[in-house]
Amino acid sequence: MLMSDPFVVVGGDAAGLSAASKCLRTDPDRDVIVFEKGSWVSYAHCGTPYFVKGEIEHLTDLLSLSPEEAADRGIDLRRGHEVVAVDTDARTVTVAHDGETTEQPYGDLLVATGARAVSEPIEGSTLDGVFTLHGLDHAADIRSYLTPPEAFDVADLGGGDALDEATAARYGGMDPPGTVAIVGAGYVGVEMAEAFAAWDLDVHLFQRSDRPVPGFGDAVGDAVTDHLRESAVALHLGEEVRRLDGAGGRVDRVVCAGGTELRVDAVLVGIGIRPNTGFLADTPVAIGESGAVATDEHGRTSLEDVYAAGDVAEMPHTVTGDPTWNPLGLPANRAGRAIGSTVGGDPEPVGRVSGTAMVKVFDLECGRTGLLDHDRARGAGFDPVSETITAGSRSGYYPGAAETTVTLTADRDSGRLLGGSIVGTDRAAVRIDTVATALGGEMTVAELERQDLGYAPPFSPVWDPVLVAAKVLNGSLE
């Protein structure tokens, strides 16, 4: 491959650098260039709530691959370079850097631009003290704001040369908040409730629907509701935040659609993310119904030499086979690695996704995978049946056993397993991997019930909670 015909990657996080690294391992002579708009690369976004909480000491602890390590691998990594346009006929990208633009030709192009946090249609989201959490600088700003000025030192954040020190220092000089409102009770919302509580804040959590973590189903939502209240988090369920007010440019009030108002010192908006596809607007690259880039089994877009992976791209769903948007870490890393192999000359499929996810809510562990929502399952052509059971996490006589609630959903006609959720306090979340593996194998509930799972009193009862749920659901199907 000629040096003028490189593999160009747009985005230097999970998918982008996984692809770059694998391409060079597959084809060491390939010229690989990675353009990253910001300063941070290859970081663990899912670890940011624990950095805010203080369990993770430094921002650099969240890095998977440093710029120096990327260079050692032969990757031409260019931080602070934003790709603002793509000419798919000329096979070039336009790159902005330091107020100037240049054209870079490509042989193959990977779009790995991720997603961004959104705050609209909530008014007032630009006030001081209003945050989103989708990046290490966001995490740094929040922790700086929580730290009393007399105890704040920007060096304690451990950000190295990538940190926006000026903004962090500005928040570090402010009086810390006493009351915080979290808008949205998804992954970020419930994890940050724990983080803020660790700083002794008065925490209020607003959710438009009637349960937190809605994607995890009713049983998990009910358990999380009870546990959040036990953990002194004030829940405002069925409340839609419309506006954030503030005097002097700093937030001081949350206003809901129904008239509820709350005095606050800080707000975290966690109502969702959107894929970063704007720079593709003038290209023939097809966008899927989700708003993310449409791709095939190898991560190719509608153009053969343009790929997409990570939070900006769709992938096929394990159960339905339909394109789905699943912006999580493992699919991003896996798809990036597969595309790097394909571009390097060894084709590899990106794989399917089941929407498998875990979240920690104080002491409660939650997991979910596959299709849980009956309306969505019916829309995919299934006749869904669900059963929920509660069983012990270990043998009842062994110390540490705790109730574990499992919900499984299957198709009435075929018996095929469609999805499941789990909640409990004793290694509950990781049990969802058994259900996800069964989905990947297209198992029926009866086949799952017959699986030979491990048993020993410190780890599981003879009948693991997942097997109990499969047994009960299979009885309903029969």
N, C-alpha and C positions, 0 to 999 in steps of 0.2 A: 504494500500500500504506500502510495507516494505521500510525502510529508505535506503536500498541498491538498490532500484528500482525507483529512483526519476524521476521527470519531469525535464529534462535538457534543458535549453534555451541558444542558442548561439546568443548573441547580446542583448545589454541592452538599446535599444531605443524604438521607438513607439510600434512596433509589439511585441517585446520581453517582455517588462515590462507590457504591456497590458495583454498578455497571462499569465504571471506569477501571476499577481494580480487576474485575473478572476479565474484562476485555484484554487487558495487558497480560494477564496470566495465560490467556488462551492464545493471544497473538502478541508476543513481546515486541515485535517490530512496528506495531500500530502506533500512530501518533494520536494521543488522547488529550483533548483540551476540555477542562471543566470551567464554565463561567458561573460564578456565584454573585448574586446581587449584593448580599450583605457581607458581614465579616465572619460570622459563625459558620462552621461546616461540620457535618457528621456528628450531630449531638443527639442526646436522648431526650426528646421532647417530653416523653411520659414521666421523666424524673423531675420535671420542674416543680410540681407541687411539694415534693419532698425537700427540694432545695429551699423553697420559701419557708417551709416548716422549720428547717434547720437540721434535718436529719442528714442531708448532704451538705458538706461544708463549703465546697468551692464549685463555681460554675464549670471549671475545667475538669472536674470529676465526671461531668456528664458527656464529655467528648469521647467518641468512639475512635476517631482518626484525626490526628492533628494535621495542620497544613504541612508540617515538616515530614510527617510520616507519609503523607500523600506524595510529596516530592520524591521521597526515597523509593516509592513504588513506580516512579516514572510518569506520574500524572502531572500534566501542566495545569495546575490549579490557579485560577485568577480570581481572587476575591475583590469585591467592590466593582465588579463588571456586570452590568445589567443588559441582558439581551432584550431589546425593545421591538424587534421586528424580525420576521423570517421571510426570505424570498425563496420559495420552494422550486421555482423555475431555474433560477441561477444557482440554487443550493448554497445560499449564504445566509448568515445571520448578521444583524446590525447590533453592535455592542457599544453601550454608552459607558464611559469611564472618565472621571475628572473633567467633565464638561465637554468632552469630545466623543465623536462616534467613529467607529471603524467597521469594515466589513470583514467577516471571517468565513471562508469557504468550508463546507463540510462534505464528507462522503456519506456518512450516516449521522443522523441527529437524534438525540434523546431529549425529550421534554420531561424534566423532573423538577418542575417549579413548585410543587407542593400546593398548599392551600393557605388561606389567610383567615384570621378570626374576623367575624362580622359583629357589628353592634347596631346597625340599622334594623328596624325603624325607630329605635330608641333615641330620643332627642337628648342632647347634653352629654354625649359620650366623649367629647373632647375636653371636658373640664378636668382640671387637676384632681387627682384622687380617684379617677375612673380608669380602670385597667381592663385589658384582655390578657390572656395567657397563651401566647402562641410563639414562643421563642425565648432565648436565654436573656435578652435585654429586658423583656417584659418581666421575667422572674426576678431579675436584678432590681428593677425599679420597685417592685412590690416589697421585696425584702428590705430594701433601703428605707422605704416609707414606714415599715413596721419597727425599724430600729430607732431607739431614742437618739437624738442628735449627738448627745455627749458620748454615746457608745459607738457611733458610726465611723467607719474608716473604709473608704472605697476599696482599699487593698484587701480587706477581709472577704470581699466577694470572690476573689480569685478568678478574675475574668481575663487576665492577660491583655494582649493588644487588641482583642476583638470587642471588648466591652465598651459600650457607650457610657463612659465615665461621667460626662457632664450631666446627663439626665439622672443617672443614679445618685450622683452627689447632690443634685437639686432636691430630690426626694429625701435623701439622707439628712438634709438640713431642716426638714419640716417636723413639726410635732407629730408623733405617731397617732394613728386613729384609735378610737375606742369602740366605735360601732361600724360594722361593715355589712353591706348588703351584697349578696351574690344573686345575680340574675341568671337563672337557668340551672336546673338540677340534673344535668347530665354528668359525664365523666369528670370534667373539670370542676363543675360546681360542687359535687359532693366531696371530691378530694381536697379542694381548697377550703371547704368548711372545716375539715380536720386541721388543715394548715393554719388557718386563722385562729381556731380555738386554741392551738398550741401557744399562741401569742396572747392569750387571755382576752381576746376581743369578744364583744357581744355580736354574735353571728346570726344574720337573718338570711334565709334562703327562699327565693321567690321562684315558683314554677307555674307556668301557664296551665298545665294539665293537673289532674288530681293526684298524681303520684310522681315521686322522683324516679330517676333512671328509667324512663318509660320504655326504652328498647329492651329491657330485661324482663318484662312481663309483670303481671299483677302480684304474684307471690313474692318476688324479689322486691318490688316497689313497696308493698305493705311492710315487709321486714325492715327495709331501709328507712321508711317513715318512722317506725317505732324507735329504731336505733338512733336516728338523728335527734329525736326528741329526748331520748334518754341521755344523749350527749350534750344537752343544753343548747341545741341549735333551734332557733325559732323558725318554724316552717310557715310559709305563706303559699299554700297550694291553691290552684285555681285563680291565681292573681297574675295579671299581665302588666308588666312594667311598661309604661308609655313614655315617661319623661324623667330626666335627672336635672335637678335645679341646683344652682350654686351662686353664692354671693362672692364677689371678688375673684371669680374665675375658678373657685374650688368647690367641688360638689358638697352639698349639705342636705339634700333631700331626694328621696325616691317617691315618685308619684305613679300610682297604678290606674288602669283604665276604670276600675270600679270606684275610684275615689280614695282608696287607701293611701295614706302618706306616712313616711317614716323619716325621721331625722337620722342622718348618717354622716360618717367622716370619710368613708371610702366605699367604692363600688367595684365589684368584679363582674364584668359582663361575659357570660359563657353560654351564649345561645346558639353557637354553631360556627362552622367554617365553610368557605367556598373555594373551589379549585382555582388556581391562578392560570387562567387561559387567555387573559386579555390580549397578550402580544401575538396570539394566533388568529385574531379577528379577521385579518385580511388574507388569510391563507385558505387553501382547500382542505385543511385538516378537519375532519368531521368531529363534531361535539355530540356526545350521547345525550339521552333524555335527562340524565342526572345533572348535566352541566359540566361533567368531566369529559376528558378526551376519550373517544371510542377507540378500542384496540382489539386486535385478534389474539389468538392463543399464544403468539410469540411476542406480544406487546407492540406489534406494528399498528400504526394508525392507518387512515385511508390512503396514505402515501407509503410506498414500499420502503423508502429509505429514511422515514421518520418514525420514531418510536415514542412511547409515553409510558411512564411508570410512577408509582407512588400515589400521593394524595391528589394528583392532578388527573389520574387516569381511572377508567373503568376496568373491571375484571369480570370474568364469568362466575356466576354463583354456583356453588357446589350442588345445591338441591334443585334449582330451577333451570340452570344453564343460561339464564338471561344475564345481560350486562348489569353490573351493579357497582356502586361507588362505595368503597370500603377503606376509608382513610385511616389506616392503622400501620404500626411499625413493621410487623413481620411481612405482610404482603408487599410493602414497599421494598424492603431489603431483598426479598425473594425474587420479585419481578425484575428489579435492577440487576441482580446477579445473572438471571436467565438471559436478559437482553444483552448484557455484556458478553456472555458466552456466544449468543447468536451472532452478534456483530463481529466477534472474533473468529467466526468460522465454524463453530460447533453449536448448531441450533438446539435450543432448549425452551420448552414451553414455560410460561410464567406461572401456570397452575391456577387453581380455582380458589375461591374464598367463601367461607361460610358465615362471615361476620362474627367469628369467635372473639370474645372480649372478656376481660376481667377488670374489676374495679374494687378498690378497698375503701370502705366507709367506716372510719374509726376502727373498731375491732371486727367489723363485719366484712366478709369476703363474698363477692358476687361474680358469677360467670354466666355467659350466654353464648349460644351458637345456633345457626340455622334459622328456620322459619318458626317464629313463636306466635305472631299475629295471625289470627284466623282469617281475617279479611284478605291479607296478603297471600296466605296459603290458598284460599279459594280462588283468588285471582290468577294463581299459577296452575290451576286445574286440579287441585287436591281437595279432598273432603276431610278437613282436620279434626282430630280428636285429641284432647289433652287430659292428663291426669297429674295431680300434684300429691306427693307423699312427704312425710317427715320421718327420718330415720337417724340412728346414731352414727357419728363419724368414726367411732372405734367400738370395740367390744364394750358392752355396758359396764362391766366390772373394772375396766382399765381406766386409770385416772386421765382426765382431760377430754373425755368423750363429750360431744356437744351435738345438739340437734342440727341436722342438715336437711334443708328442704329442696326437693328436686321436682321440677316440672318437665315432662316430656310430651312432645306433640308428634303424632303420626298420621298417615293417610289411612282412612277407614277401609278403603277397598283393597289396597295393596299391602297394608301393614308397614309400609316404608317409614322409617324414622325421618322426621322433618326438622326437628330442632329440640332445644332444651335450655333450661336455666337452672342455676344452683345458687343457694345462699346459706351461709352459716359462719361460724367463728373458728372452726378447727379444720384448716386445710380444705375448705370447701371449694374455692375458686378453681384450683388446679384439677379438680375432678371433671370439670367441663371438657378437658382434653379427651377424655374417654368418649364423650358424646360426639365431639368434633371428629374424632377418628372414625367412629361408626358412620357419621354422615359421609365422610370421604369414601368409605367403602360401600356406600349405598345399601347399608344394612336395613333389614326389617327390625321391628321391635323384638320379635321373637329371637332373631339372631343375636341382638344385643343382650338379651336376657341369658343366652347360653354362653356368653364370653367368660373365659377363665381368668377372672381378675384376682389379684393377689389378696391374701388374707393373713394377717397376724394381728393380735389384739392391740398393739400400740399404734397400728396404722389403719385398720379397717375391721368392721365386723365380718362375719362369714359372708353375709349378703351385703355387699357395698350398697350405699344409698342409690347409686345409679342403677344397679341390678334390681333393687326393690321397685324403683319407679318403672323400669321396663316390665317387670313381672305384673304390676298392677295395670299398666296401660295395655299390655298384651291381653290380659283378662277382659278388659273392656272391649277390645277389638273382637275377641272371640265370641 
